[in-house]
Every structure is written in C-alpha cells, then in structure tokens.
Amino acid sequence: MTEPSITVRAFFERVRAGQLVAIRCESCGELAIPPKELCPKCGARAWRQEPLGGDGTIASYTVIRVAPRAHAGEAPYALAVVALKEGVSVLGRIVDIPLESLAVGLPVRFRPRIASDHQASIGFGPA
C-alpha cells in the first residue's frame, strides 16, 4: 500500500496492537521509522508499511533519575536507542531489565507499553 505519509497516530495504533512497523520507500528502498513525509534518501513520497521483527541491541541508553513531573513516580527508568536487526533504530523505554544490567550491545525485544491514559509507547525488554 503506497501512502504519502504514515501518521504518528497510525504508528502508535500499531504499537498498541503489539506491532512495530517501519516504512519502506518504493522508489529507492530506504527503510525508515514513521512518520516521514519525504524519503530522506531520495525525496520521494512513495511509502509502504513494513513489519519489523522487534529484535535488536541497545546502541545507547540513559537512565532518567529526575523525571518530568508527569513521570516523576516512575523514576528511575531507562530510555534507549535500539538498533533493530532490519537496520533502523528506534527510541524506547527499557522494561523488565534491572538498570545496573544495562549495557551497549545488550539484546532486547520490542514490548508495547500502554499507559494508564491508554496511550501506547515503545518498550524493550529481555530478548
């Protein structure tokens, strides 16, 4: 299915359903995480959704010890850039892994997170 863009809302609806998706440019084959209006490689607007396996490794991470007011009760927690096997990277929250066990290169797997206000976010837990 070719679409001019994939919205943030559509992306997180898929996350809520337990699916992590990317978009692939039908002009040049570039894989990207939505939303993107134009392909960053060739400038085309010819996207198709492509499911991702959700397996990857931690490329970098940070431990949040003093969180924004809305998340103050959740601190400390970790956010990580995860390099997925398909070749794209995504930012997500680390879950079910002790903070002292985090390391660059640690294998992780996608886990959808649903907040109390029913908002979906990306999580990664043990592989």
N, C-alpha and C positions, 0 to 999 in steps of 0.2 A: 504494500500500500504506500503510495507516494503522497507525502504531505508537505506543505510549505514549512511547517514547524511543528514541534511537539511541545505542548504547554507544560509548565511546572505542575499544574493540576493533574493533567493526564499522566505524567510521570509518577507522581505520588499516589494516584489511584492504583497504578500497577504495583507500586511498593506495598500499599495496604493489602493487596491481594497476594502478596508474597512473591512477586515477580520483579526482578531487576532487569531493566531494558536499556539498550543503547539505541542510537540511530546510526544508520549507515548511508552515506551519500551514494546515490545511484549513479552519479556522474564519475566520481573518482575512487570510490570505495572507502573513503576515510570513515573511521568509526569514532563516534563522539557520544558524550553523555548529554542528554537534552536538559534544558531547552536550547536550541540553536536555530536561528532564523536562516543563516547562511553557513555553508560549509567553510570551516576555517582554512581548508587547503585549496579549494578551487572556486569558492564563492557561489556555488550552485544552490538551488533551493529544492533539491530532489531527495527527500529523506524517506527511509523505510525503517520501521521499528525492527530491532533485532534482539531477541532474548539473550541475556548473559547468564552464565552458569553460577556466578556469585562466589567463586573461589578465587582467592588472591593472597597477597602477602602485604604486611604493613610496610609502607615505604617511608613514612614518618608519622610521628604522633606527638601530642601534647596532653599533659594532664591538667585539667581545669580544677584548681583548688578553691578559687574565689569566683563563683559563677554569677552570671547576671541575676538580678532579683527574681525573675520568673523561674529560674532553675536552681536557686540557692540551696534548697533542700536536697538536691541531687549530688552536690559536690562532696568529695572529689569524683571526677569521672574523666574519661579519656576520649579524645577525638583523634581520628587517624586518617591519613591519606592511604588508601588501599589500592595497590596496583593489581588489577584483575588479570586473570590469565588471558583474556581476549585482547589485552593491550591498552585498555583505557584505565584511568584512575578515578576514584570517587572518594569524597569525604564522608565519613560516617562515625557514629558513636560506637565505642567498644563496649560490649556487654559480656558478662559471664567469664571474664578473664581478669584475674587479680592485677591491679595496677603495677605491682612490683614484678610481674611476669612479662610485661610488655617489652618488645624488642623489635627493632627494624628487621624485617625478614621473617617474622612470625607468621605462619599460615593462619588465615582466618576465612570464615564463610559468611555470606550475607544472611542477615536476620532482620526482618521488618520489625520496626518498633511502632507501637500505637500508643500515643499519649492519652491521658485521661480526658482530654478535649477531643479525642478521636482523630487527631492529626497524625499522619504517618511520617516516619523518618527512617533513615537508613541506619541500620546497626550491623555490626560484625562481631561474631563470636568465634569460639573454638572451631577449627576445621575438623 
